[in-house]
Amino acid sequence: MNQNEDQNFDPMIYDVMRELTTQIVGTYSAWESEAATEREAKRWRAEWLRVRSEAREVNPRSRAAIESKTAELQEVLRGLPAHAPTLA
């Protein structure tokens, strides 16, 4: 992909990436609220803060960066169970 292709794209792809972020953050936030222990709550809070922070670091003017993060977030979302896993 050349620089022109990387910077000329439909901006809706950024919105898709942000929506995936919102879905993952919402799941982790719900798990934080439902946590049985303070340790579990801290774990899920750290996870949603990490995901949100990583999404904010994506260059909104780079198609390649957005598409890469979107693919990563899709995999994370597909892999999330319905309920929080038990921490060992």
Steps between C-alpha positions, in 0.01 A plus 500: 500500500646833401471815711211635294299178547582499871361851546203500260226271628146492631519641855225261611763230544629697798149500646482123456826463692369725779173302519693175541700669775177607670360147490815350653534775762132455588549128552804548722322776691201272563738230621661755731159583649412132541836399648487294818832635630690825493781321316264397221352850478847652469592252228199586284541872559862474387388311189242755393737788568767327288265436208369856506851644519628286212206604281562866575861461389397395147569771244156602369660609171662165427287242324760229563510571874120504527458179302767325706342599833152415370612147409659460843187623680277270293706203616482612864124549480447162333701334776317655795286256694150594612613513862824607661755222529597400850841630598744250641 
